[in-house]
Amino acid sequence: MSTSWISTAERMPEDGQSVAFVVSLADGSTHDYLNGRVLGGTYHAGKYGGFSIPGITFNASHWMPLLDPPK
């Protein structure tokens, strides 16, 4: 499993994959305080998809797969 950041320009995660991602927002966004922050969430492909945490979806510049949780 890769432990380095992957550019969204290079490739996107699989649909439904749990990932860490770097938020990339346009200037003046409602959530601009999150720009450049690393969040954990899920990637959803499709027309209105993106990197999401419950209740909100973001654009991202980079991402990496999350490790499997401890057993």
Backbone torsions as a table, in degrees:
resi	resn	phi	psi	omega
1	MET	NA	136.1	-179.9
2	SER	-72.0	140.7	176.1
3	THR	-117.5	15.8	178.4
4	SER	-112.0	158.0	-178.8
5	TRP	-67.5	140.2	178.8
6	ILE	-113.7	127.8	178.8
7	SER	-70.3	139.2	176.3
8	THR	-68.0	-19.7	175.4
9	ALA	-72.9	-25.4	-179.9
10	GLU	-80.7	-52.0	177.4
11	ARG	-167.1	162.1	-179.6
12	MET	-109.7	159.3	176.6
13	PRO	-69.4	172.4	173.8
14	GLU	-74.3	151.2	178.2
15	ASP	-58.3	128.9	178.9
16	GLY	84.6	1.5	-177.6
17	GLN	-73.5	138.3	174.0
18	SER	-81.1	129.3	-173.9
19	VAL	-143.1	160.6	162.4
20	ALA	-97.4	141.6	-179.2
21	PHE	-144.3	153.5	177.8
22	VAL	-97.9	116.3	-177.4
23	VAL	-65.3	134.5	179.0
24	SER	-130.4	103.7	-176.0
25	LEU	-115.8	152.7	175.0
26	ALA	-73.0	152.1	177.0
27	ASP	-57.1	140.2	178.0
28	GLY	83.4	7.7	178.6
29	SER	-64.0	151.9	177.1
30	THR	-58.3	-32.6	-177.1
31	HIS	-111.0	36.1	-174.1
32	ASP	-62.1	-20.1	176.7
33	TYR	-66.0	-16.0	178.2
34	LEU	-91.0	-7.6	-178.1
35	ASN	-57.9	127.2	179.6
36	GLY	85.4	-5.7	179.6
37	ARG	-80.8	153.1	176.3
38	VAL	-97.2	125.7	177.7
39	LEU	-124.4	158.8	173.6
40	GLY	-109.2	137.1	-179.6
41	GLY	-171.0	-149.6	-175.5
42	THR	-127.7	143.0	174.4
43	TYR	-95.0	131.8	176.7
44	HIS	-121.9	118.6	178.5
45	ALA	-77.2	170.2	175.2
46	GLY	114.5	176.9	-174.5
47	LYS	-55.4	-43.1	-178.8
48	TYR	-109.8	22.9	-177.2
49	GLY	-79.1	-178.2	178.6
50	GLY	159.1	-163.5	179.2
51	PHE	-93.5	124.3	-172.1
52	SER	-131.1	150.3	164.8
53	ILE	-116.3	162.2	-177.2
54	PRO	-52.2	122.2	175.0
55	GLY	94.3	-10.7	-178.5
56	ILE	-152.9	144.3	179.0
57	THR	-117.9	140.0	-177.3
58	PHE	-122.8	158.1	162.8
59	ASN	-84.6	155.6	179.6
60	ALA	-139.3	153.2	176.8
61	SER	-95.1	-32.5	-177.4
62	HIS	-145.5	159.3	178.4
63	TRP	-152.5	164.7	171.6
64	MET	-151.7	148.8	178.3
65	PRO	-63.4	145.7	173.3
66	LEU	-80.9	149.6	175.7
67	LEU	-69.7	156.1	174.4
68	ASP	-65.3	143.2	179.1
69	PRO	-67.3	157.6	178.9
70	PRO	-64.7	153.2	-179.9
71	LYS	-101.6	NA	NA
